[in-house]
Amino acid sequence: MSWLLGRFNQTGEGPSPPGAAGPPGDGGGAKTPGNGDRKGGNDKNTEKGKKWTGFDPTGLERAAKAARELDHSLHATEALEMARLQEQTEQLKHQEKIKEYEAAIKQMEADKARIEHEERRKTLAAETEQHQKRRTQEENLKKQEESVQKQEQMRRSTIEYEANLRHKNEMLRLEAELKGKAKIERENRDLNLEKIRVKAAENRVTVLESVKTAGAIIGDGVSNFITNWDKMTATAAGITLIAIGVYAARTGTAVAGRFIEARLGKPSLVRETSRLSLLQSLRHPLQAFGRLFTKPSDPLQGIIFNPRLEERVRSLAKATINTKHNGGVYRNVLMYGPPGTGKTMFAK
């Protein structure tokens, strides 16, 4: 119907009734607009058929047929007007639905805003309630702490009061006891003095008797010892033997210590190259007897030295022999060098 309205708006003419004559000069034949349109439609269909292969023109043919029937109808204008009114009615219905949808959307938005506002109000109320509960709980805790502190303070005050009261009672009791003892001592002063005098006299007598007894015993012992020469001789001999034993033990220990120190502290080189002493001869008789019948050999036999070093060794040996023969003072010899260079062999 929109295509038909557009067609009439372009031509500016209404549909001509069937059987109307066409314009002059058309070959004397009557030609209806429907026939011309049919020819034009057939030409277009032919061109489209040539242009598009496999296209189904059935729908277009039905539309063209309906248009031709509408053109030949007497009520074409009313039909078009009716179609236009129906179209406007449909558009109004669509607009009403759109308005309903818009109103529903606005209602939904209003409901959403109301729900959000209600949720915010509930959240705020819940937060306020929680805050109030927290504040109430804090106040209760504070009150409990204050109550506990008050109770603790009261308990401490009670304990301090009891301690002070107990201390006062103890002091009063001690004061009463001391006063009672002082009163009793004042009342019994004469008796106490008499007891002290008697006790002092008894102690004095006891000490004097003890001194006299000890002096008599010691005097008798000394007198008997002096008058008995056998006891004096035995005592003097015993004291002398004890002194001799102590001195001998101390001297023997010192001699043994010096011997052990000299034996252990003497280097092996000195022990190997020294002459045999009397004690060593007694300990090693075979070695001492062999040395008596053995001719001394050259110590440098079998040892290879640098000629200058050998000359120095022999000179040092001769100087040592001459020093010993003349009773001179020996000189020191310092030998140094890394291990294995012949220092010990040189000394031997």
C-alpha positions in Angstrom: 0.0 0.0 0.0 2.9 2.4 0.6 4.1 1.7 -2.9 0.7 2.6 -4.3 0.5 5.8 -2.3 3.9 6.8 -3.5 2.9 6.1 -7.1 -0.2 8.3 -6.9 1.8 11.1 -5.3 4.3 11.0 -8.1 1.8 11.0 -11.0 -0.8 13.3 -9.4 -3.6 11.3 -11.0 -6.1 8.9 -9.6 -6.9 5.6 -11.1 -8.9 5.9 -14.3 -12.1 3.8 -14.6 -12.0 0.8 -16.9 -12.9 1.4 -20.5 -11.7 5.0 -20.6 -10.2 6.3 -23.8 -6.6 7.0 -23.9 -5.1 10.2 -25.3 -5.4 10.8 -29.1 -2.7 9.7 -31.4 -2.2 6.4 -29.7 -3.3 4.4 -32.8 -7.0 4.7 -32.2 -7.0 1.8 -29.8 -8.1 2.1 -26.2 -5.2 1.7 -23.8 -5.7 1.5 -20.1 -3.1 2.4 -17.6 -3.3 -1.2 -16.4 -2.3 -2.4 -19.8 0.6 0.0 -20.0 1.7 -0.9 -16.5 1.4 -4.5 -17.4 3.7 -4.0 -20.4 6.1 -2.0 -18.4 6.0 -4.6 -15.6 6.6 -7.4 -18.1 9.6 -5.5 -19.5 11.0 -4.9 -16.1 10.5 -8.6 -15.2 12.2 -9.6 -18.4 15.1 -7.3 -17.7 15.4 -8.6 -14.1 15.1 -12.1 -15.4 18.0 -11.5 -17.7 19.9 -9.7 -15.0 19.3 -12.2 -12.1 19.2 -15.8 -12.9 17.2 -18.0 -10.6 15.0 -15.2 -9.2 11.3 -16.0 -8.4 9.0 -13.2 -9.7 5.8 -14.7 -8.3 5.5 -12.2 -5.4 6.0 -9.3 -7.8 3.4 -10.6 -10.2 0.9 -10.9 -7.4 1.7 -7.4 -6.3 1.3 -6.1 -9.8 -2.0 -8.0 -10.2 -3.3 -6.5 -7.0 -2.3 -3.1 -8.1 -4.1 -3.5 -11.5 -7.2 -4.8 -9.7 -7.0 -1.8 -7.4 -6.7 0.6 -10.3 -9.7 -0.9 -12.1 -11.7 -0.8 -8.8 -14.3 2.0 -8.3 -13.4 2.3 -4.6 -9.7 2.7 -5.0 -9.6 6.0 -3.3 -11.7 4.8 -0.4 -9.4 1.7 -0.2 -6.4 3.8 -0.2 -7.9 6.1 2.5 -8.9 3.1 4.5 -5.4 1.7 4.2 -3.9 5.0 5.2 -6.3 5.2 8.2 -5.4 1.6 9.1 -1.7 2.5 8.8 -2.3 5.5 11.1 -4.2 3.4 13.5 -1.4 0.9 13.6 1.1 3.7 14.1 -1.1 5.1 16.9 -1.3 1.6 18.5 2.5 1.3 18.2 3.0 4.8 19.7 0.6 3.8 22.5 2.6 0.7 23.1 5.8 2.7 23.0 4.3 5.1 25.5 3.2 2.2 27.7 6.7 0.7 27.4 8.2 4.1 28.3 5.7 4.4 31.2 6.6 0.9 32.4 10.3 1.7 32.1 9.8 4.9 34.1 7.8 2.9 36.6 10.6 0.3 36.8 13.1 3.1 37.3 10.9 4.7 40.0 10.5 1.3 41.6 14.3 0.7 41.3 15.0 4.1 42.9 12.5 3.4 45.6 14.0 0.0 46.3 17.5 1.5 46.3 16.3 4.2 48.6 14.7 1.6 50.8 17.8 -0.5 50.8 20.0 2.5 51.7 17.5 3.3 54.5 17.7 -0.2 55.8 21.5 -0.3 55.5 21.7 3.1 57.3 19.3 1.8 60.0 21.4 -1.4 60.3 24.6 0.6 60.6 23.0 2.9 63.1 21.8 -0.1 65.1 25.2 -1.7 64.9 26.9 1.5 66.0 24.4 1.9 68.8 25.1 -1.7 69.9 28.8 -1.2 69.7 28.6 2.0 71.7 26.4 0.2 74.3 28.8 -2.7 74.5 31.7 -0.3 74.9 29.9 1.6 77.6 29.1 -1.7 79.3 32.7 -2.8 79.1 33.8 0.5 80.5 31.4 0.2 83.3 32.5 -3.3 84.0 36.2 -2.2 84.1 35.3 0.7 86.4 33.4 -1.7 88.6 36.4 -4.2 88.6 38.8 -1.3 89.4 36.5 -0.1 92.2 36.3 -3.7 93.7 40.1 -4.0 93.4 40.6 -0.7 95.1 38.2 -1.7 97.8 39.9 -5.0 98.3 43.3 -3.3 98.5 41.9 -0.8 101.0 40.5 -3.6 103.0 43.8 -5.5 103.0 45.7 -2.4 103.9 43.3 -1.7 106.7 43.6 -5.3 108.0 47.4 -5.1 107.8 47.5 -1.8 109.7 45.0 -3.1 112.3 47.0 -6.3 112.7 50.3 -4.3 113.0 48.7 -2.0 115.6 47.5 -5.0 117.5 50.9 -6.6 117.4 52.6 -3.4 118.5 50.1 -3.1 121.4 50.6 -6.7 122.4 54.4 -6.3 122.3 54.2 -3.0 124.2 52.0 -4.7 126.8 54.4 -7.7 127.1 57.4 -5.4 127.4 55.7 -3.3 130.0 54.7 -6.4 131.9 58.2 -7.8 131.7 59.7 -4.4 132.8 57.2 -4.3 135.7 58.1 -7.8 136.7 61.8 -7.1 136.4 61.4 -3.9 138.5 59.5 -5.8 141.1 62.0 -8.7 141.1 65.1 -6.5 140.8 66.5 -7.5 144.3 65.9 -11.2 143.5 67.7 -10.9 140.1 70.6 -9.1 141.6 71.0 -11.8 144.3 70.8 -14.5 141.6 73.5 -12.8 139.6 75.8 -12.4 142.7 75.3 -16.1 143.6 76.0 -17.2 140.0 79.1 -15.0 139.7 80.4 -16.4 142.9 79.9 -19.9 141.8 81.6 -19.2 138.5 84.6 -17.6 140.2 84.9 -20.6 142.6 84.6 -23.0 139.7 87.3 -21.2 137.6 89.7 -21.0 140.6 89.2 -24.7 141.4 89.9 -25.5 137.7 93.1 -23.4 137.6 94.3 -24.9 140.8 93.6 -28.5 139.6 95.3 -27.9 136.2 98.3 -26.3 137.9 98.6 -29.1 140.3 98.4 -31.7 137.6 100.9 -29.9 135.3 103.3 -29.3 138.2 103.2 -32.9 139.2 103.8 -34.0 135.7 106.8 -31.7 135.1 108.2 -32.6 138.5 107.9 -36.3 137.7 109.4 -35.8 134.2 112.4 -33.8 135.5 113.1 -36.3 138.3 112.9 -39.3 135.9 116.1 -39.3 133.7 115.0 -42.2 131.6 112.0 -40.3 130.3 114.0 -37.2 129.6 116.6 -39.3 127.7 113.9 -41.1 125.7 112.2 -37.8 124.9 115.4 -36.1 123.8 116.3 -39.0 121.6 112.9 -39.1 120.1 112.9 -35.4 119.3 116.5 -35.7 117.8 115.5 -38.7 115.6 112.4 -36.9 114.4 114.5 -33.8 113.4 117.1 -36.0 111.7 114.4 -37.8 109.8 112.7 -34.6 108.7 116.0 -33.1 107.5 117.1 -36.3 105.8 113.8 -36.6 104.0 113.9 -33.0 102.8 117.6 -33.2 101.7 117.0 -36.6 99.9 114.0 -35.3 98.1 116.0 -32.2 96.9 118.9 -34.4 95.7 116.6 -36.8 93.9 114.7 -33.9 92.3 118.0 -32.3 91.1 119.2 -35.7 89.7 115.9 -36.3 87.8 115.9 -32.7 86.5 119.5 -33.1 85.3 118.8 -36.4 83.8 115.6 -35.4 82.0 116.8 -31.9 81.2 120.0 -33.0 79.6 119.8 -33.0 75.7 120.3 -36.3 73.9 123.3 -34.9 72.1 125.0 -34.2 75.4 124.1 -37.6 76.8 125.5 -39.4 73.7 128.8 -37.4 73.5 129.6 -37.1 77.2 132.0 -39.4 79.2 130.5 -42.1 81.3 130.1 -41.2 84.9 130.5 -43.5 87.8 126.8 -44.1 88.1 126.5 -44.7 84.3 129.5 -47.1 84.5 127.7 -49.1 87.2 124.5 -49.1 85.2 126.3 -50.1 82.0 129.4 -52.1 82.9 129.9 -53.7 79.5 129.9 -50.4 77.7 132.4 -48.9 80.2 134.7 -51.9 80.0 134.6 -51.8 76.2 135.6 -48.1 76.1 138.6 -48.9 78.3 140.1 -51.3 75.7 138.9 -49.5 72.6 141.3 -47.2 70.8 139.7 -43.8 70.0 139.1 -43.4 66.3 138.8 -40.3 64.1 135.3 -38.8 64.6 135.4 -37.5 61.0 136.0 -40.9 59.5 133.5 -41.7 56.8 132.1 -38.1 56.8 132.6 -35.9 53.7 132.8 -32.1 54.4 133.8 -29.1 52.4 137.5 -28.7 52.9 137.0 -25.3 54.5 134.3 -26.6 56.8 136.4 -29.7 57.8 139.3 -27.4 58.6 137.0 -25.3 60.8 135.7 -28.4 62.6 139.2 -29.6 63.3 140.3 -26.2 64.5 137.2 -26.0 66.8 138.0 -29.5 68.2 141.6 -28.6 68.9 140.6 -25.3 70.6 138.1 -27.3 72.8 140.8 -29.8 73.8 143.3 -27.0 74.6 140.7 -25.1 76.6 139.9 -28.2 78.7 143.6 -29.0 79.1 144.4 -25.5 80.3 141.3 -25.2 82.5 139.9 -22.2 80.5 136.4 -21.1 79.8 134.5 -22.7 77.0 133.1 -20.5 74.3 129.6 -20.9 72.8 129.0 -22.0 69.3 125.8 -21.0 67.4 124.7 -23.3 64.6 121.7 -22.4 62.5 120.1 -23.6 59.3 117.1 -25.6 58.1 116.6 -29.2 59.2 118.8 -31.8 57.5 121.8 -29.6 56.9 124.2 -31.4 59.3 124.1 -29.3 62.5 123.8 -32.3 64.9 126.5 -34.3 63.0 128.8 -31.2 63.2 128.2 -31.0 67.0 128.9 -34.7 67.4 
